């Protein structure tokens, strides 16, 4: 089920499409007319910019639809057979046991090898 924030975001994106889509249609209509090369360049630039925005909005809406279909924001845990769960627990235990082999470095060790200074003989 969509959240309030998601619903508001969808509404905002759809409102943007309501503005961009007719602009694109109008720009394409203008481009089909006999217009100067300079105006055509500007019209094409604006058409490209708005088409990219429309495509991006549609991609976001499609991604949100996929998330909704997948049950977002809920992501339930997986239920596995008892023997598989026991195997998993054994591996988790082994990893926890192995983790104690490693220790965080001491502050001096993080700074590099600092040998005690030696006196220079001149």
N, C-alpha and C positions, 0 to 999 in steps of 0.2 A: 504494500500500500504506500503510495507516495506521501512524503512528508509535506508539511506546510511550506517549508523552504523550497522543496522541489516543485511543488505546484506553482508557487510564485515565480520561480525561475522559468518554468515552462510557459507561463503566461507572458512573461517579459520577452522570451524568445519568439513566441508566436506573434506578439505585438510588433516586434521588429520585422518579422516576415511580412506582416500586413502593410508595412511601410515600404520595404525594399522590393517586394515582388512587383507592385505596380510601377515603381520607378524603373525597374529593369525592362518591363514591357514598353514603357514610354521611351526609354533610351534606345531600345531596339527599333522602335517605330521611327525615331528621329534618324537613326543610322541608315534606314532604308530610303530616306529622302535625298534629294539633290542638295547637298550641303558642301561647304568649302572643306578643303583638306584639313585646315586648322581646326575647324569645328568638329570634323569627323574624328580627329585625333583625341580631342577632349572627350567626346562622347564615348569613344571606345575605351578610354582610360577609366572613365566613371563606370561604364558597363562592367569592365573587368573587376574593378574594386568591389562593386556591389554584388557581382556574381560570386566572388570569393567569399564575401560575408554571408550570402544566402547559403552557399554550400557548407560553410562552417557551422552555421546554425542548424541546418538539417542534419549534419553529422552528429552534433551534440544531442539533438532530439532523438536520433536513432540510437545513440549510445545509452541515453537515459531509458529508452524503451527496452533495450536489452537488459539493463540492470533491473528494471521493474519485473521483467519476465523471469529473472533469476532470483526474485524474492528480496532484492535490496530494500532496506539495509540489513535485513536478517541474514545470517549465514550460520545455519545450525551445524553443530559438530557431527562428525560421521559416526555411525554405529557400525562396529565391525564384530566379527565372530569372537567368541571368548578366547579361543586359542590364539588368534591373531593379536588380540589385545594383550594377552600374556606375553607373547613374543615381543611386542612393542615395549611393554614395561621393562622387559629384560634388557633391551637395547638402551632404553633411557637410563636404567641403572648403570649399565656399563659406561655410558658417556659421562654420567655424573662421577663415577669412580675415576675415569681417566682425566677429568677436568682438574682434579686435585694435584696432578703432576705438574701443572703450570702455576706459576706465581706471578703476580704483578711486579714489575721492576721497582727497585728502590729508587728514590729520587736521584742519588748519585749515579746509579747505573744508567739512568735515562740521559744524563748529560755527556756521556762518553767516557773514555779511558783517561782518567786524571792520575797519572803516576805522581808520587811524591817528588817535589822539586829536588834536584841535585845541585850541589855547589859546583860552580865552574872553576876550574883551575886555570889560572893565567900564566 
